[in-house]
Amino acid sequence: MLYTTLALENDVEPKLLLVRFIPACLTVAALFASASGVAQPAPIRETKGVDISHVESLDLTPWAHDVKGRQLRIRKLVFQPGAVVGLHSHDDRPDASYLVQGELTEYREGGYVKRRPGDTVHTSGKNVTHWVVNEANVPAVLIVVDVFKP
């Protein structure tokens, strides 16, 4: 019925519509198929346009004797206002953290440090015991990478 309605409105025969419609559909399908087969560009070997911040590093030698079974993990921690990661030690798992958003206060024996976005909050290793608090009124986002035993 669709073709009959079109034919009556446009004075075009239904068979003529099909003759024009099918090749048009095949052409569009061919274009999509060829676009998906376009080869990807050659790998770019030069790094450019990337700013690398101050590098923080942590010597992993203290854990070298105990590397079997350890895993490297990365996590995003969202601290709501007033949130706390309680007192803990890093004797068993070295870590490095980066503050993406908000402000955090890191407390260690002998004092504290206020951290702001873009700060490396800490690199923690042997003999580091601390806790971290969001004392601000907005959430804070911290990215943490550590080497741990599950």
Contact map, one row per residue, 1 for C-alpha under 8 A:
111110000000000000000000000000000000000000000000000000000000000000000000000000000000000000000000000000000000000000000000000000000000000000000000000000
111111000000000000000000000000000000000000000000000000000000000000000000000000000000000000000000000000000000000000000000000000000000000000000000000000
111111100000010010000000000000000000000000000000000000000000000000000000000000000000000000000000000000000000000000000000000000000000000000000000000000
111111110000010000000000000000000000000000000000000000000000000000000000000000000000000000000000000000000000000000000000000000000000000000000000000000
111111111000000000000000000000000000000000000000000000000000000000000000000000000000000000000000000000000000000000000000000000000000000000000000000000
011111111111010000000000000000000000000000000000000000000000000000000000000000000000000000000000000000000000000000000000000000000000000000000000000000
001111111111110000000000000000000000000000000000000000000000000000000000000000000000000000000000000000000000000000000000000000000000000000000000000000
000111111111000000000000000000000000000000000000000000000000000000000000000000000000000000000000000000000000000000000000000000000000000000000000000000
000011111110000000000000000000000000000000000000000000000000000000000000000000000000000000000000000000000000000000000000000000000000000000000000000000
000001111111000000000000000000000000000000000000000000000000000000000000000000000000000000000000000000000000000000000000000000000000000000000000000000
000001111111100000000000000000000000000000000000000000000000000000000000000000000000000000000000000000000000000000000000000000000000000000000000000000
000001110111110110000000000000000000000000000000000000000000000000000000000000000000000000000000000000000000000000000000000000000000000000000000000000
000000100011111110000000000000000000000000000000000000000000000000000000000000000000000000000000000000000000000000000000000000000000000000000000000000
001101100001111111000000000000000000000000000000000000000000000000000000000000000000000000000000000000000000000000000000000000000000000000000000000000
000000000000111111100000000000000000000000000000000000000000000000000000000000000000000000000000000000000000000000000000000000000000000000000000000000
000000000001111111110000000000000000000000000000000000000000000000000000000000000000000000000000000000000000000000000000000000000000000000000000000000
001000000001111111111000000000000000000000000000000000000000000000000000000000000000000000000000000000000000000000000000000000000000000000000000000000
000000000000011111111100000000000000000000000000000000000000000000000000000000000000000000000000000000000000000000000000000000000000000000000000000000
000000000000001111111110000000000000000000000000000000000000000000000000000000000000000000000000000000000000000000000000000000000000000000000000000000
000000000000000111111111000000000000000000000000000000000000000000000000000000000000000000000000000000000000000000000000000000000000000000000000000000
000000000000000011111111100000000000000000000000000000000000000000000000000000000000000000000000000000000000000000000000000000000000000000000000000000
000000000000000001111111110000000000000000000000000000000000000000000000000000000000000000000000000000000000000000000000000000000000000000000000000000
000000000000000000111111111000000000000000000000000000000000000000000000000000000000000000000000000000000000000000000000000000000000000000000000000000
000000000000000000011111111100000000000000000000000000000000000000000000000000000000000000000000000000000000000000000000000000000000000000000000000000
000000000000000000001111111110000000000000000000000000000000000000000000000000000000000000000000000000000000000000000000000000000000000000000000000000
000000000000000000000111111111000000000000000000000000000000000000000000000000000000000000000000000000000000000000000000000000000000000000000000000000
000000000000000000000011111111100000000000000000000000000000000000000000000000000000000000000000000000000000000000000000000000000000000000000000000000
000000000000000000000001111111110000000000000000000000000000000000000000000000000000000000000000000000000000000000000000000000000000000000000000000000
000000000000000000000000111111111000000000000000000000000000000000000000000000000000000000000000000000000000000000000000000000000000000000000000000000
000000000000000000000000011111111100000000000000000000000000000000000000000000000000000000000000000000000000000000000000000000000000000000000000000000
000000000000000000000000001111111110000000000000000000000000000000000000000000000000000000000000000000000000000000000000000000000000000000000000000000
000000000000000000000000000111111111000000000000000000000000000000000000000000000000000000000000000000000000000000000000000000000000000000000000000000
000000000000000000000000000011111111100000000000000000000000000000000000000000000000000000000000000000000000000000000000000000000000000000000000000000
000000000000000000000000000001111111110000000000000000000000000000000000000000000000000000000000000000000000000000000000000000000000000000000000000000
000000000000000000000000000000111111110000000000000000000000000000000000000000000000000000000000000000000000000000000000000000000000000000000000000000
000000000000000000000000000000011111110000000000000000000000000000000000000000000000000000000000000000000000000000000000000000000000000000000000000000
000000000000000000000000000000001111111000000000000000000000000000000000000000000000000000000000000000000000000000000000000000000000000000000000000000
000000000000000000000000000000000111111100000000000000000000000000000000000000000000000000000000000000000000000000000000000000000000000000000000000000
000000000000000000000000000000000000111110000000000000000000000000000000000000000000000000000000000000000000000000000000000000000000000000000000000000
000000000000000000000000000000000000011111000000000000000000000000000000000000000000000000000000000000000000000000000000000000000000000000000000000000
000000000000000000000000000000000000001111100000000000000000000000000000000000000000000000000000000000000000000000000000000000000000000000000000000000
000000000000000000000000000000000000000111110000000000000000000000000000000000000000000000000000000000000000000000000000000000000000000000000000000000
000000000000000000000000000000000000000011111000000000000000000000000000000000000000000000000000000000000000000000000000000000000000000000000000000000
000000000000000000000000000000000000000001111110000000000000000000000000000000000000000000000000000000000000000000000000000000000000000000000000000000
000000000000000000000000000000000000000000111110000000000000000000000000000000000000000000000000000000000000000000000000000000000000000000000000000000
000000000000000000000000000000000000000000011111000000000000000000000000000000000000000000000000000000000000000000000000000000000000000000000000000000
000000000000000000000000000000000000000000011111110000000000000000000000000000000000000000000000000000000000000000000000000000000000000000000000000000
000000000000000000000000000000000000000000000111110000000000000000000000000000000000000000000000000000000000000000000000000000000000000000000000000000
000000000000000000000000000000000000000000000011111000000000000000000000000000000000000000000000000000000000000000000000000000000000000000000000000000
000000000000000000000000000000000000000000000011111100000000000000000000000000000000000000000000000000000000000000000000000000000000000000000000000000
000000000000000000000000000000000000000000000000111110000000000000000000000000000000000000000000000000000000000000000000000000000000000000000000000000
000000000000000000000000000000000000000000000000011111100000000000000000000000000000000000000000000000000000000000000000000000000000000000000000000000
000000000000000000000000000000000000000000000000001111100000000000000000000000000000000000000000000000000000000000000000000000000000000000000000000000
000000000000000000000000000000000000000000000000000111110000000000000000000000000000000000000000000000000000000000000000000000000000000000000000000000
000000000000000000000000000000000000000000000000000111111000000000000000000000000000000000000000000000000000000000000000000000000000000000000000000000
000000000000000000000000000000000000000000000000000001111100000000000000000000000000000000000000000000000000000000000001001000000000000000000000000000
000000000000000000000000000000000000000000000000000000111110000000000000000000000000000000000000000000000000000000000000001000000000000000000000000000
000000000000000000000000000000000000000000000000000000011111000000000000000000000000000000000101000000000000000000000000001110000000000000000000000000
000000000000000000000000000000000000000000000000000000001111110000000000000000000000000000000000000000000000000000000000000000000000000000000000000000
000000000000000000000000000000000000000000000000000000000111111100000000000000000000000000000100000000000000000000000000000000000000000000000000000000
000000000000000000000000000000000000000000000000000000000011111110000000000000000000000000000000000000000000000000000000000000000000000000000000000000
000000000000000000000000000000000000000000000000000000000011111110000000000000000000000000000000000000000000000000000000000001000000000000000000000000
000000000000000000000000000000000000000000000000000000000001111111100000000000000000000000000000000000000000000000000000000000000000000000000000000000
000000000000000000000000000000000000000000000000000000000001111111100000000000000000000000000000000000000000000000000000000000000000000000000000000000
000000000000000000000000000000000000000000000000000000000000111111100000000000000000000000000000000000000000000000000000000000000000000000000000000000
000000000000000000000000000000000000000000000000000000000000001111110100000000000000000000000000000000000000000000000000000000000000000000000000000000
000000000000000000000000000000000000000000000000000000000000001111111100000000000000000000000000000000000000000000000000000000000000000000000000000000
000000000000000000000000000000000000000000000000000000000000000001111100000000000000000000000000000000000000000000000000000000000000000000000000000000
000000000000000000000000000000000000000000000000000000000000000000111110000000000000000000000000000000000000000000000000000000000000000000000000000011
000000000000000000000000000000000000000000000000000000000000000001111111000000000000000000000000000000000000000000000000000000000000000000000000001111
000000000000000000000000000000000000000000000000000000000000000000001111100000000000000000000000000000000000000000000000000000000000000000000000001111
000000000000000000000000000000000000000000000000000000000000000000000111110000000000000000000000000000000000000000000000000000000000000000000000111100
000000000000000000000000000000000000000000000000000000000000000000000011111000000000000000000000000000000000000000000000000000000000000000000000111100
000000000000000000000000000000000000000000000000000000000000000000000001111100000000000000000000000000000000000000000000000000000000000000000011110000
000000000000000000000000000000000000000000000000000000000000000000000000111110000000000000000000000000000000000000000000000000000000000000000011100000
000000000000000000000000000000000000000000000000000000000000000000000000011111000000000000000000000000000000000000000000000000000000000000001111000000
000000000000000000000000000000000000000000000000000000000000000000000000001111100000000000000000000000000000000000000000000000000000000000001111000000
000000000000000000000000000000000000000000000000000000000000000000000000000111110000000000000000000000000000000000000000000000000000000000111100000000
000000000000000000000000000000000000000000000000000000000000000000000000000011111111000000000000000000000000000000000000000000000000010000111100000000
000000000000000000000000000000000000000000000000000000000000000000000000000001111110000000000000000000000000000000000000000000000000010001110000000000
000000000000000000000000000000000000000000000000000000000000000000000000000000111110000000000000000000000000000000000000000000000000011111110000000000
000000000000000000000000000000000000000000000000000000000000000000000000000000111111000000000000000000000000000000000000000000000000111110000000000000
000000000000000000000000000000000000000000000000000000000000000000000000000000111111100000000000000000000000000000000000000000000000111000000000000000
000000000000000000000000000000000000000000000000000000000000000000000000000000100111110000000000000000000000000000000000000000000011110000000000000000
000000000000000000000000000000000000000000000000000000000000000000000000000000000011111000000000000000000000000000000000000000000011100000000000000000
000000000000000000000000000000000000000000000000000000000000000000000000000000000001111100000000000000000000000000000000000000000111000000000000000000
000000000000000000000000000000000000000000000000000000000000000000000000000000000000111110000000000000000000000000000000000000001111000000000000000000
000000000000000000000000000000000000000000000000000000000000000000000000000000000000011111000000000000000000000000000000000000001110000000000000000000
000000000000000000000000000000000000000000000000000000000000000000000000000000000000001111110000000000000000000000000000000001111100000000000000000000
000000000000000000000000000000000000000000000000000000000000000000000000000000000000000111111110000000000000000000000000000111111000000000000000000000
000000000000000000000000000000000000000000000000000000000000000000000000000000000000000011111100000000000000000000000000000011110000000000000000000000
000000000000000000000000000000000000000000000000000000000000000000000000000000000000000011111100000000000000000000000000000001000000000000000000000100
000000000000000000000000000000000000000000000000000000000000000000000000000000000000000001111110000000000000000000000000000010000000000000000000011110
000000000000000000000000000000000000000000000000000000000101000000000000000000000000000001111111000000000000000000000000001111000000000000000000011100
000000000000000000000000000000000000000000000000000000000000000000000000000000000000000001001111100000000000000000000000011110000000000000000001111000
000000000000000000000000000000000000000000000000000000000100000000000000000000000000000000000111110000000000000000000001111100000000000000000001110000
000000000000000000000000000000000000000000000000000000000000000000000000000000000000000000000011111000000000000000000001111000000000000000000111100000
000000000000000000000000000000000000000000000000000000000000000000000000000000000000000000000001111100000000000000000111110000000000000000000111000000
000000000000000000000000000000000000000000000000000000000000000000000000000000000000000000000000111111100000000000111111100000000000000000011110000000
000000000000000000000000000000000000000000000000000000000000000000000000000000000000000000000000011111000000000000001110000000000000000000011110000000
000000000000000000000000000000000000000000000000000000000000000000000000000000000000000000000000001111100000000000011100000000000000000000111100000000
000000000000000000000000000000000000000000000000000000000000000000000000000000000000000000000000001111110000000000011000000000000000000101111000000000
000000000000000000000000000000000000000000000000000000000000000000000000000000000000000000000000001011111000000001111000000000000000011100010000000000
000000000000000000000000000000000000000000000000000000000000000000000000000000000000000000000000000001111100000001110000000000000001111100010000000000
000000000000000000000000000000000000000000000000000000000000000000000000000000000000000000000000000000111110000111100000000000000001111000000000000000
000000000000000000000000000000000000000000000000000000000000000000000000000000000000000000000000000000011111000111100000100000000111100000000000000000
000000000000000000000000000000000000000000000000000000000000000000000000000000000000000000000000000000001111101110000000000000000111000000000000000000
000000000000000000000000000000000000000000000000000000000000000000000000000000000000000000000000000000000111111100000000000000011110000000000000000000
000000000000000000000000000000000000000000000000000000000000000000000000000000000000000000000000000000000011111000000000000000001100000000000000000000
000000000000000000000000000000000000000000000000000000000000000000000000000000000000000000000000000000000001111100000000000000000000000000000000000000
000000000000000000000000000000000000000000000000000000000000000000000000000000000000000000000000000000000011111110000000000000000000000000000000000000
000000000000000000000000000000000000000000000000000000000000000000000000000000000000000000000000000000001111011111000000000000000000000000000000000000
000000000000000000000000000000000000000000000000000000000000000000000000000000000000000000000000000000001110001111100000000000000000000000000000000000
000000000000000000000000000000000000000000000000000000000000000000000000000000000000000000000000000000111100000111110000000000000000000000000000000000
000000000000000000000000000000000000000000000000000000000000000000000000000000000000000000000000001000111100000011111011100000000000000000000000000000
000000000000000000000000000000000000000000000000000000000000000000000000000000000000000000000000001011110000000001111110000000000000000000000000000000
000000000000000000000000000000000000000000000000000000000000000000000000000000000000000000000000001111100000000000111110000000000000000000000000000000
000000000000000000000000000000000000000000000000000000000000000000000000000000000000000000000000011110000000000000011111000000000000000000000000000000
000000000000000000000000000000000000000000000000000000000000000000000000000000000000000000000000011100000000000000111111100000000000000000000000000000
000000000000000000000000000000000000000000000000000000010000000000000000000000000000000000000001111000000000000000100111111000000000000000000000000000
000000000000000000000000000000000000000000000000000000000000000000000000000000000000000000000001111000000100000000100011111000000000000000000000000000
000000000000000000000000000000000000000000000000000000000000000000000000000000000000000000000011110000000000000000000001111100000000000000000000000000
000000000000000000000000000000000000000000000000000000011100000000000000000000000000000000000111100000000000000000000001111110000000000000000000000000
000000000000000000000000000000000000000000000000000000000100000000000000000000000000000001000111000000000000000000000000011111010000000000000000000000
000000000000000000000000000000000000000000000000000000000100000000000000000000000000000001101110000000000000000000000000001111110000000000000000000000
000000000000000000000000000000000000000000000000000000000000010000000000000000000000000011110100000000000000000000000000000111110000000000000000000000
000000000000000000000000000000000000000000000000000000000000000000000000000000000000000011100000000000000000000000000000000011111000000000000000000000
000000000000000000000000000000000000000000000000000000000000000000000000000000000000000011100000000000000001000000000000000111111100000000000000000000
000000000000000000000000000000000000000000000000000000000000000000000000000000000000001111000000000000000001100000000000000000111110000000000000000000
000000000000000000000000000000000000000000000000000000000000000000000000000000000000011110000000000000000111100000000000000000011111000000000000000000
000000000000000000000000000000000000000000000000000000000000000000000000000000000001111100000000000000000111000000000000000000001111100000000000000000
000000000000000000000000000000000000000000000000000000000000000000000000000000000001111000000000000000011110000000000000000000000111110000000000000000
000000000000000000000000000000000000000000000000000000000000000000000000000000000111100000000000000000011100000000000000000000000011111000000000000000
000000000000000000000000000000000000000000000000000000000000000000000000000000111111000000000000000000111000000000000000000000000001111100110000000000
000000000000000000000000000000000000000000000000000000000000000000000000000000001110000000000000000000111000000000000000000000000000111110000000000000
000000000000000000000000000000000000000000000000000000000000000000000000000000001100000000000000000001110000000000000000000000000000011111100000000000
000000000000000000000000000000000000000000000000000000000000000000000000000000001100000000000000000000000000000000000000000000000000001111100000000000
000000000000000000000000000000000000000000000000000000000000000000000000000000011000000000000000000001000000000000000000000000000000000111110000000000
000000000000000000000000000000000000000000000000000000000000000000000000000001111000000000000000000011000000000000000000000000000000010111111000000000
000000000000000000000000000000000000000000000000000000000000000000000000000001111000000000000000001111110000000000000000000000000000010001111100000000
000000000000000000000000000000000000000000000000000000000000000000000000000111100000000000000000001111000000000000000000000000000000000000111110000000
000000000000000000000000000000000000000000000000000000000000000000000000000111100000000000000000111110000000000000000000000000000000000000011111000000
000000000000000000000000000000000000000000000000000000000000000000000000011110000000000000000000111100000000000000000000000000000000000000001111100000
000000000000000000000000000000000000000000000000000000000000000000000000011110000000000000000011110000000000000000000000000000000000000000000111110000
000000000000000000000000000000000000000000000000000000000000000000000001111000000000000000000011100000000000000000000000000000000000000000000011111000
000000000000000000000000000000000000000000000000000000000000000000000001110000000000000000001111000000000000000000000000000000000000000000000001111100
000000000000000000000000000000000000000000000000000000000000000000000111100000000000000000001110000000000000000000000000000000000000000000000000111110
000000000000000000000000000000000000000000000000000000000000000000000111100000000000000000011100000000000000000000000000000000000000000000000000011111
000000000000000000000000000000000000000000000000000000000000000000001110000000000000000000001000000000000000000000000000000000000000000000000000001111
000000000000000000000000000000000000000000000000000000000000000000001110000000000000000000000000000000000000000000000000000000000000000000000000000111
